């Protein structure tokens, strides 16, 4: 279903947007909060520079807002419409969801942001081939 060459693959796995061969992040677990934004300088396979320009990932803040809204709406639908919680319980469910998934939202936002500007290149020369 999710194969290399698909933008969704790179977004969900955090892999290099150009070659999809390795993770952009030093630590793939977003819940290691001290390392959440630590990225490799370049891809070890295709030598793509992740920080395209200084402050490149500031734009991911705008994406983060939309992704956060999507998570909040999902929490609302599950709590209010499916489970049938009252208004206070629904609000608490949304707040807990946002706190628990904030590291994932931040990583997803960065992945989406870089994938907007960089496309997969199956013909890129890899170091191991």
C-alpha positions in Angstrom: 0.0 0.0 0.0 2.6 2.6 1.1 5.5 2.2 -1.2 8.7 4.2 -1.7 8.0 6.9 -4.3 4.8 8.0 -2.7 4.8 11.3 -0.8 2.6 9.7 1.9 5.3 7.2 2.5 7.9 9.9 3.2 5.4 11.9 5.4 4.4 9.0 7.6 7.8 7.4 7.9 9.9 10.7 8.2 12.2 9.4 5.5 14.2 11.5 3.1 11.8 13.2 0.7 14.1 12.8 -2.3 15.3 9.1 -2.0 13.0 7.6 0.7 16.0 5.6 1.9 16.6 6.7 5.5 15.0 8.7 8.3 15.6 12.5 8.4 15.7 12.3 12.2 18.5 11.3 14.5 16.0 9.5 16.8 12.9 8.1 15.0 10.8 8.1 18.2 9.1 11.5 18.5 8.4 10.9 22.2 12.1 11.3 23.1 11.3 15.0 23.6 14.9 16.2 23.9 15.6 15.0 20.4 12.3 15.8 18.7 13.8 18.4 16.3 17.3 16.8 15.9 17.8 16.0 12.3 20.6 14.7 10.2 22.3 17.6 8.3 22.2 15.6 5.0 20.8 12.3 3.8 23.3 9.5 4.1 22.2 8.0 0.8 21.5 10.8 -1.7 23.3 13.7 0.2 20.1 15.9 0.2 20.5 18.8 2.6 17.4 18.8 4.8 17.6 22.4 6.0 17.1 23.9 2.5 17.6 27.5 3.9 18.0 29.0 7.3 14.7 28.8 9.3 13.2 26.6 6.6 11.0 24.7 9.1 9.3 27.8 10.5 6.7 27.2 7.8 5.9 23.9 9.4 4.2 25.9 12.2 1.4 26.7 9.8 1.0 23.1 8.8 1.1 22.1 12.5 -2.0 24.3 13.1 -4.0 22.4 10.5 -2.8 19.0 11.6 -3.6 19.9 15.2 -7.1 20.9 14.2 -7.5 17.6 12.4 -6.5 15.7 15.6 -8.8 17.9 17.7 -11.8 17.3 15.4 -11.1 13.5 15.4 -11.1 13.6 19.2 -14.4 15.6 19.2 -16.1 13.1 16.9 -14.9 10.1 18.9 -15.8 11.6 22.3 -19.0 13.4 21.5 -20.6 11.7 18.6 -19.4 8.1 19.0 -19.0 7.7 22.8 -21.6 10.3 23.7 -19.6 12.2 26.2 -20.9 15.5 27.6 -19.4 18.9 26.8 -16.8 18.9 29.6 -15.7 15.3 29.0 -15.4 16.1 25.3 -13.2 19.2 26.0 -11.0 17.1 28.3 -10.7 14.5 25.6 -9.6 17.1 23.1 -7.0 18.6 25.5 -5.6 15.2 26.4 -5.4 14.2 22.7 -3.5 17.4 21.9 -1.0 16.9 24.7 -0.4 13.2 24.0 -0.1 13.6 20.2 1.8 17.0 20.1 5.2 15.3 19.4 3.6 13.3 16.5 1.9 16.5 15.2 5.2 18.4 15.2 7.0 15.7 13.3 4.2 15.2 10.8 4.1 18.9 10.2 7.8 19.0 9.4 7.5 16.0 7.1 4.5 17.5 5.3 6.3 20.9 4.9 9.5 19.5 3.4 7.5 17.2 1.1 5.7 20.2 -0.3 8.9 21.5 -1.7 10.9 18.3 -2.5 9.8 15.5 -4.8 10.8 11.9 -4.9 13.6 11.2 -7.5 14.0 7.5 -8.4 17.0 8.4 -10.6 19.0 10.1 -7.9 22.5 8.5 -7.4 22.7 6.7 -4.0 25.9 6.2 -2.2 25.3 2.4 -1.6 24.5 1.6 -5.3 
